[in-house]
Amino acid sequence: MMKSLIERLGLPLSHKSLHQATITGLPVELTSRLAEELGIDACVVAGWIGIAPEASLMTSAEGDAFCRLANLVDVLMSVLESDQAAATRWLTSPNIALGNVQPVSLLSTEVGGRAVRQVMLAIEYGLPV
């Protein structure tokens, strides 16, 4: 069985440990690992989250956005059967169900992340959006 994206990125698996790591500051190098999973440049992932290029640790808000993105990419890769190109295309293409904006542009907030997840789950289960 394939490991989850969270495991492959090396993030803590328990909610408590991940919460503490996010508060303490996740290493910015995680953006490189996620970018590799998506087949894109690390600066693109860092830009999605709003991480300053010179930073070594994410702020708690950046870490929260990173974890949200990683969790959603994990679900998306499952829905798209691990197709990196399709996942990146879906994240970066305007989506009518999301007000014709790129799903990735909504991931800086929990509310936006929930909207993106709702659309992804509707796609997965063949439900109307």
Secondary structure as GFF3:
##gff-version 3
##sequence-region A 1 129
A	DSSP	alpha_helix	5	9	.	.	.	ID=ss1
A	DSSP	alpha_helix	15	24	.	.	.	ID=ss2
A	DSSP	alpha_helix	30	38	.	.	.	ID=ss3
A	DSSP	alpha_helix	42	49	.	.	.	ID=ss4
A	DSSP	alpha_helix	60	79	.	.	.	ID=ss5
A	DSSP	alpha_helix	84	92	.	.	.	ID=ss6
A	DSSP	three_ten_helix	96	98	.	.	.	ID=ss7
A	DSSP	three_ten_helix	103	106	.	.	.	ID=ss8
A	DSSP	alpha_helix	110	125	.	.	.	ID=ss9
###
